Amino acid sequence: MASGLYHQVKQEVEPYCLPQFPAIDSSLCYSDNSHRSHLSVKNSHELYCTLESSSAHGSYTVYNSSSTVSFSSNGSLMSKQESQSYPSALHQSPDNTYSSPISGSCVTDDVSDLRDKLRELETVMLGPDSDNIDSTTSPLMDNWRLVTDAVSRRDLKQVLVYCAKTVSDNDLLTAQWLMDELRRMVSVSGEPIQRLGAYMLEGLVARLSSSGSSIYKALRCKEPASVELLSYMHILYEVCPYFKFGYMSANGAIAEAMKDEDRVHIIDFQIAQGSQWITLIQAFAARPGGPPHIRITGIDDSTSAYARGGGLNIVGKRLSKLAAHFKVPFEFNAAAISGCEVQQEHLQVQPGEALAVNFAFMLHHMPDESVSTKNHRDRLLRLVKSLSPKVVTLVEQEANTNTAPFFPRFREALNYYTAMFESIDVTLPREHKERINVEQHCLARDVVNIIACEGPERVERHELLGKWRSRFRMAGFTPYPLSSLVNATIKTLLEKYCDQYRLEERDGALYLGWMHRDLVAACAWK
């Protein structure tokens, strides 16, 4: 659920090499006579590239007897004679030095052949009577059988999980084999799991080559022109109710809290296009007794500036024009800074104003105590509490990707985005010409960041609502119940969408989910 385009960054990273392993098969063989890795391919086959990120991380060169076939990020075929750079899952060996070339190791293309090789290995390790040995004495071989069985059944989701586990365990040979198999299963124009799998595979490749941040930046600079990006974001906004749910929940709480106020100041910590406030201004205009004076402070960094085609003044002019049309007294205060930089003086809070603060899909980008001792996530909450707001609204994705270790984080992301991609599939047909662009430019970047990056470079750090509650309470907030009118309004909204969306109210918060998976949570505080 990202928005905007980032600065153009290009970073070349030297290719990485596998450490020396026993050969499994000779159909694919790595060799290195200098300091670079090459993959010689006896039989030409299609190679699949999802995000055109090879320039941003390690790559190996593919040689075919005929033309090399691959896919560009928009799903179109392209051919090149001689050679082509392709994202590599190869990782630099800690045992290798540049003065000592690595000899090649081989990866199989054939699952049944791999089983034979594994059986030979088991016989060598356990002896010719290994068939009579209880399977518990060979857990390693049992695990291998599970993996090869998933590959032979083309169970994409399970193979993704096994591949992530090998990456987590630094089992580089197995990871490379599984990535080769996954490339044959994924497709940006296929079923939801195939489309998501393409981007998750890209994240695994990036993680192995230690280039997650480079790919993340490359993806940012490869986004379309601002008008096109805004169009993709608008399509996602329309086909899925997640943003509308969040904005309506927050606006309902603010309208309820400000129903008797004459001067209202709203601080939006990620204003983006300012679309959230269009309906609220209209609601205030229709308020019995006349509208209040509204002042909005919009905080935003350069992330969203590209999608707007300019700075926050565009948002200010748009909202001012709307307010004038509905005869609502209005001011706009632009704060073109990131949340990490916000201080009290940027917010320009004035005496006599009733203050509302909006955190919609924003706080998960703030680094917490696990990333930095500055802990901007909790710092912002304490800062806002010191301003004595009447209401603070929180809308966040209901996922646990902040402090979880890599492998459980991968599984969480897999389950979460599977539901997201399935919901898109219902409302946006696969043949829709813009669907690939919507998923790639609005969702894939987040997936890659969650999987490939660590430390400060991992900016997609979602938390479950239970953890957000703890943070708000530690900052001194108490829950502000959402009115039943908000719940009823959102139920009416969901009637326009697939009946597999569900709305639940639990412990004073609203949850929007797809089938059995919660995807977005909204609540309010005071």
C-alpha positions in Angstrom: 0.0 0.0 0.0 2.7 2.4 -0.9 2.3 5.6 -2.7 4.5 7.9 -4.6 7.8 7.7 -6.5 11.3 8.0 -5.1 14.5 9.5 -6.3 16.4 7.8 -9.1 19.1 5.7 -7.7 21.4 3.3 -9.5 23.8 1.1 -7.7 26.0 -1.6 -9.3 26.8 -4.6 -7.1 29.4 -7.2 -8.0 28.0 -10.7 -8.8 28.1 -13.2 -6.0 29.3 -16.8 -6.1 28.2 -20.0 -4.5 30.6 -21.7 -2.2 31.8 -25.1 -3.4 29.3 -27.9 -3.0 29.2 -31.5 -4.4 27.7 -31.7 -7.9 24.1 -32.8 -8.2 23.6 -32.7 -11.9 25.6 -31.5 -14.9 22.9 -29.8 -16.9 23.5 -26.5 -15.1 27.0 -25.7 -14.0 28.7 -22.7 -12.4 32.3 -22.0 -13.2 34.6 -19.2 -12.4 38.1 -18.6 -13.7 38.3 -15.0 -12.5 36.2 -13.2 -10.0 32.8 -13.4 -11.7 30.2 -16.2 -11.9 28.6 -17.4 -15.1 25.9 -20.0 -15.6 26.4 -22.0 -18.8 23.1 -23.4 -20.1 23.1 -26.4 -22.4 19.5 -26.1 -23.4 17.9 -22.7 -23.8 14.8 -22.1 -21.7 12.7 -19.1 -20.6 14.0 -17.0 -17.9 11.6 -14.9 -15.9 12.4 -11.4 -14.6 9.6 -9.7 -12.6 10.9 -6.3 -11.6 13.9 -5.4 -13.9 16.1 -5.2 -10.8 19.2 -6.9 -12.2 21.0 -3.6 -12.4 20.5 -3.0 -8.8 22.0 -6.2 -7.4 24.1 -9.2 -8.2 23.7 -10.8 -11.6 25.0 -13.6 -13.7 25.2 -13.9 -17.4 23.2 -16.4 -19.3 24.5 -17.8 -22.6 22.2 -19.6 -25.0 22.8 -21.2 -28.4 19.9 -19.1 -29.6 18.2 -16.0 -28.4 17.5 -15.5 -24.7 13.9 -15.1 -23.8 12.7 -13.2 -20.7 9.9 -11.0 -19.5 10.1 -7.3 -18.8 8.4 -5.8 -15.7 5.3 -5.0 -17.7 4.9 -8.6 -18.7 6.0 -8.2 -22.3 8.4 -10.6 -24.0 11.8 -9.5 -25.0 14.7 -11.3 -26.7 18.4 -10.7 -26.8 21.1 -12.5 -28.7 24.3 -13.7 -27.0 23.8 -12.8 -23.3 21.5 -11.2 -20.8 21.9 -10.1 -17.2 19.6 -11.8 -14.8 19.0 -11.4 -11.1 21.1 -13.9 -9.2 20.4 -15.8 -6.0 24.1 -16.5 -5.7 25.7 -15.3 -2.5 29.3 -14.4 -1.9 31.1 -17.2 -0.1 32.7 -16.1 3.2 35.4 -18.7 2.5 36.4 -17.3 -0.8 39.0 -14.6 -1.5 39.6 -12.9 -4.7 43.0 -14.6 -5.1 41.4 -18.0 -4.9 38.8 -18.7 -7.6 35.8 -20.8 -6.7 35.3 -24.1 -8.6 31.9 -24.7 -10.1 29.0 -26.5 -8.5 25.9 -27.8 -10.3 22.2 -27.5 -9.8 19.7 -29.9 -11.3 16.8 -29.0 -13.6 15.1 -32.4 -13.1 13.3 -33.3 -9.9 13.3 -37.0 -10.5 17.0 -37.0 -11.2 17.5 -35.1 -7.9 15.6 -37.7 -6.1 17.8 -40.4 -7.5 20.9 -38.4 -6.5 19.5 -37.9 -3.0 18.8 -41.6 -2.8 22.3 -42.4 -3.8 23.6 -40.0 -1.1 21.3 -41.7 1.5 22.7 -45.1 0.5 26.3 -43.9 0.9 25.5 -42.3 4.2 23.4 -45.0 5.8 24.5 -48.1 3.9 22.7 -50.5 1.5 20.2 -51.5 4.2 18.9 -48.0 4.6 15.4 -49.1 3.5 15.1 -51.1 6.7 16.2 -48.2 8.9 13.4 -46.3 10.7 12.7 -43.0 9.0 13.4 -41.1 12.2 17.0 -41.9 11.8 17.1 -39.9 8.6 15.2 -36.6 9.2 17.3 -34.8 6.7 16.3 -37.2 3.9 12.6 -37.0 5.1 12.8 -33.2 4.8 14.3 -33.5 1.3 11.4 -35.8 0.2 8.9 -33.2 1.4 10.6 -30.5 -0.6 10.9 -32.6 -3.8 7.4 -33.7 -3.4 6.1 -30.1 -3.2 8.2 -29.2 -6.3 6.8 -32.2 -8.3 3.3 -31.2 -7.3 3.9 -27.6 -8.4 2.7 -26.5 -5.0 3.8 -22.9 -5.4 2.9 -21.7 -1.9 4.7 -24.5 -0.2 7.8 -24.2 -2.4 8.0 -20.5 -1.5 7.9 -21.5 2.1 10.7 -24.1 1.7 12.8 -21.7 -0.3 12.5 -19.0 2.4 13.5 -21.6 5.0 16.7 -22.5 3.0 17.5 -18.8 2.7 17.0 -18.4 6.4 19.3 -21.4 7.1 21.8 -20.1 4.6 21.5 -23.3 2.6 22.6 -21.7 -0.6 22.7 -24.7 -3.0 19.1 -25.7 -2.1 17.9 -22.1 -2.3 19.3 -21.7 -5.8 17.7 -24.9 -7.0 14.3 -23.9 -5.5 14.6 -20.5 -7.0 15.1 -22.1 -10.4 12.0 -24.2 -9.9 10.0 -21.2 -8.7 10.9 -19.2 -11.8 9.0 -21.8 -13.8 5.9 -21.5 -11.5 5.4 -17.8 -11.1 3.8 -15.4 -13.5 2.7 -11.7 -13.2 -0.3 -12.5 -15.3 -1.4 -15.8 -13.6 -3.4 -16.7 -10.6 -3.1 -14.6 -7.4 -0.4 -16.9 -5.8 1.6 -16.9 -9.1 1.6 -13.1 -9.2 2.5 -12.7 -5.6 5.0 -15.5 -5.9 6.8 -13.5 -8.6 7.4 -10.6 -6.3 8.2 -12.8 -3.3 10.8 -14.6 -5.4 12.3 -11.3 -6.3 12.6 -10.5 -2.6 14.3 -13.8 -1.9 16.8 -13.3 -4.7 17.6 -9.8 -3.4 18.0 -11.1 0.1 20.5 -13.8 -0.9 22.5 -11.3 -2.9 22.5 -8.8 -0.1 20.9 -6.2 -2.4 17.5 -5.6 -0.9 17.9 -1.9 -0.5 19.3 -1.5 -4.0 16.3 -3.3 -5.5 14.0 -1.2 -3.4 15.5 2.0 -4.7 15.6 0.6 -8.2 12.0 -0.2 -8.0 11.3 3.3 -6.9 13.1 4.9 -9.8 11.5 2.6 -12.3 8.0 3.8 -11.5 5.9 5.5 -14.3 5.3 9.1 -14.9 3.4 10.9 -12.1 0.1 10.9 -14.0 0.3 7.2 -14.6 1.3 6.4 -11.0 -1.6 8.5 -9.7 -3.9 6.5 -12.1 -2.6 3.2 -10.7 -3.2 4.3 -7.1 -6.7 5.5 -8.0 -7.5 2.1 -9.5 -6.3 0.3 -6.4 -8.4 2.8 -4.3 -11.5 2.0 -6.3 -11.2 -1.8 -6.7 -10.4 -2.5 -3.1 -12.2 -1.0 -0.1 -9.1 -0.9 2.2 -8.3 2.8 1.8 -12.0 3.9 1.8 -12.5 1.8 5.0 -9.6 3.5 6.7 -10.5 7.0 5.7 -14.2 6.6 6.5 -13.4 5.1 10.0 -11.1 8.0 10.8 -13.4 10.7 9.4 -16.3 9.3 11.4 -14.4 9.5 14.6 -13.2 13.1 13.9 -16.7 14.3 12.8 -18.1 12.8 16.0 -15.5 14.4 18.3 -15.8 17.8 16.5 -19.6 18.0 16.2 -19.8 21.0 18.6 -16.5 22.8 17.8 -16.2 26.1 16.0 -12.5 25.9 15.2 -11.0 22.6 14.1 -7.4 21.8 13.4 -6.6 18.5 11.8 -3.0 17.3 11.6 -2.5 14.6 8.9 0.8 12.8 9.3 0.7 11.5 5.7 -1.6 13.6 3.6 -0.6 12.3 0.2 -3.3 13.6 -2.2 -5.5 14.9 0.5 -8.4 12.8 -0.8 -9.4 11.7 2.7 -10.6 15.2 3.6 -12.9 15.8 0.7 -15.9 13.9 2.3 -15.2 15.4 5.7 -15.2 19.0 4.4 -18.5 18.2 2.7 -19.9 16.7 6.0 -18.9 19.7 8.0 -20.5 22.0 5.3 -23.8 20.2 5.9 -23.6 20.4 9.8 -26.6 22.0 11.4 -25.7 25.5 12.6 -23.1 25.9 10.0 -19.6 24.6 9.4 -16.6 25.2 11.7 -13.4 27.0 10.7 -11.1 24.2 9.5 -7.3 24.2 9.4 -5.4 21.2 8.0 -1.7 20.7 8.6 -0.5 18.3 5.9 2.8 16.4 6.6 4.4 14.6 3.8 7.9 14.0 2.4 9.1 13.6 -1.2 7.7 10.1 -1.3 4.3 11.3 -2.4 5.5 14.5 -4.2 6.2 12.7 -7.4 2.7 11.1 -7.6 1.2 14.5 -7.1 3.4 16.0 -9.7 4.5 18.6 -7.2 4.6 19.8 -3.6 2.1 20.1 -0.9 0.8 23.4 -2.4 -1.1 21.3 -4.9 -3.0 19.6 -2.0 -3.6 23.0 -0.3 -5.0 24.6 -3.5 -7.2 21.6 -4.2 -8.7 21.5 -0.7 -9.1 25.3 -0.5 -11.0 25.3 -3.8 -13.3 22.6 -2.5 -13.9 24.3 0.8 -14.7 27.6 -0.9 -17.2 25.8 -3.1 -19.0 24.5 0.0 -18.6 27.8 1.9 -16.4 26.3 4.6 -13.8 28.6 6.2 -10.5 26.9 5.5 -6.7 27.2 6.0 -3.9 24.9 4.9 -0.5 24.5 6.6 2.1 22.6 4.6 4.9 20.7 6.4 7.0 19.1 3.7 9.1 16.8 6.1 9.1 13.2 7.0 7.5 11.9 10.2 11.0 11.3 11.8 11.7 15.0 11.5 8.5 16.4 12.9 8.8 18.6 15.9 6.1 20.6 17.8 7.0 23.9 16.0 6.1 22.3 12.6 2.5 21.7 13.7 1.6 25.3 14.5 -1.0 24.4 17.1 -2.9 27.6 18.2 -5.0 28.3 21.3 -8.7 27.9 21.0 -8.5 25.1 18.4 -10.0 21.6 18.8 -7.2 19.3 17.7 -7.6 16.0 15.7 -4.6 14.0 14.7 -4.7 11.4 11.9 -2.3 8.4 11.5 -3.6 6.6 8.4 -1.2 3.9 7.0 1.7 5.9 8.3 3.1 4.9 11.7 4.4 1.5 10.5 7.0 3.5 8.5 8.4 5.0 11.7 11.4 3.2 13.1 10.9 1.9 16.6 13.1 0.9 19.5 14.3 -2.3 17.6 15.8 -0.1 14.8 16.9 3.1 16.5 17.4 4.4 20.1 15.5 7.5 18.9 12.4 5.4 18.6 10.4 7.8 16.4 7.3 5.6 16.5 6.8 6.2 20.3 8.3 9.7 20.2 5.6 10.9 17.8 2.9 9.4 20.0 4.3 11.2 23.1 4.6 14.4 21.1 1.0 14.2 19.9 -0.2 13.4 23.5 1.5 16.6 24.8 -0.7 18.6 22.4 -3.9 17.4 24.2 -5.9 16.4 21.1 -9.6 15.7 21.3 -9.2 12.6 19.1 -6.4 10.7 17.4 -7.2 8.2 14.7 -5.1 5.1 13.7 -5.5 3.0 10.6 -3.0 0.3 9.9 -2.5 -3.0 8.1 -3.1 -5.9 10.4 0.1 -7.7 10.0 3.1 -8.6 12.1 6.3 -7.8 10.1 8.1 -5.4 12.4 10.4 -7.4 14.8 9.6 -10.9 13.6 12.7 -12.8 12.4 13.0 -13.4 8.7 11.4 -16.8 8.2 8.2 -16.1 10.3 8.0 -12.6 8.7 8.1 -14.2 5.3 5.3 -16.6 6.1 3.3 -13.7 7.6 3.8 -11.6 4.4 2.9 -14.6 2.3 -0.4 -15.1 4.1 -1.3 -11.4 4.2 -0.5 -10.5 0.6 -2.1 -13.7 -0.6 -5.4 -12.4 0.7 -4.7 -9.0 -0.7 -4.0 -10.4 -4.2 -7.0 -12.7 -4.1 -9.2 -9.7 -3.3 -7.8 -7.8 -6.2 -8.4 -10.8 -8.5 -12.1 -10.7 -7.8 -12.6 -7.0 -8.8 -9.9 -6.5 -11.3 -10.0 -9.1 -14.1 -6.7 -10.8 -15.0 -6.9 -9.5 -18.6 -7.2 -5.9 -17.3 -4.3 -4.1 -19.0 -3.4 -2.1 -15.9 -3.6 -4.8 -13.3 0.0 -5.7 -13.5 1.0 -2.1 -13.2 -1.2 -1.6 -10.2 0.2 -4.6 -8.3 3.8 -3.9 -9.3 3.8 -0.2 -8.5 1.5 -0.2 -5.5 2.2 -3.5 -3.7 5.3 -5.3 -5.0 7.8 -2.7 -3.6 6.4 -3.3 -0.1 6.7 -7.1 -0.5 10.3 -6.8 -1.6 11.2 -4.5 1.2 9.7 -6.8 3.9 11.5 -9.8 2.6 14.9 -8.5 1.4 15.8 -5.6 3.8 16.8 -5.4 7.4 17.7 -2.7 9.9 16.9 0.9 8.9 16.5 -0.1 5.2 13.4 -2.1 6.1 10.7 0.5 6.3 7.6 -1.7 5.9 7.2 -2.6 9.6 3.6 -3.4 10.4 2.3 -4.3 13.8 -0.9 -6.0 15.0 -3.4 -3.7 16.7 -2.7 -5.3 20.0 0.9 -3.9 19.9 -0.4 -0.5 18.7 -2.8 -0.4 21.7 0.2 -1.0 24.0 2.1 1.9 22.5 -0.9 4.3 22.7 -1.5 3.4 26.3 2.1 3.8 27.2 2.0 7.3 25.7 -1.0 8.2 27.9 -3.9 7.7 25.5 -7.3 6.1 26.3 -9.6 4.5 23.7 -12.2 6.7 22.0 -15.1 4.5 20.9 -16.2 4.6 17.3 -19.8 5.4 16.8 -22.3 2.9 15.5 -23.0 5.3 12.6 -19.5 4.7 11.3 -20.0 1.0 11.4 -23.3 1.3 9.5 -21.8 3.6 6.9 -18.9 1.2 6.2 -21.3 -1.8 5.9 -23.2 0.2 3.3 -19.9 0.8 1.5 -19.0 -2.9 1.5 -22.3 -3.8 -0.2 -20.7 -2.5 -3.4 -17.9 -5.0 -3.2 -17.6 -8.8 -3.1 -19.4 -10.6 -0.3 -16.1 -12.2 0.8 -15.1 -9.0 2.5 -16.1 -8.9 6.1 -16.4 -6.2 8.8 -16.0 -6.9 12.5 -16.1 -4.7 15.5 -13.9 -6.0 18.4 -12.8 -4.2 21.6 -13.7 -0.8 20.3 -11.9 -1.2 16.9 -13.1 -2.0 13.4 -11.4 -4.7 11.3 -11.8 -5.1 7.6 -10.9 -8.6 6.3 -10.9 -10.8 3.3 -12.6 -14.2 4.1 -10.8 -15.3 7.3 -7.9 -12.9 7.3 -8.0 -9.4 8.9 -6.2 -6.9 6.6 -6.9 -3.4 8.0 -7.7 -2.2 11.5 -9.0 1.2 12.6 -9.5 2.7 16.0 -9.5 6.1 17.8 -7.9 7.5 20.9 -8.0 10.6 23.1 
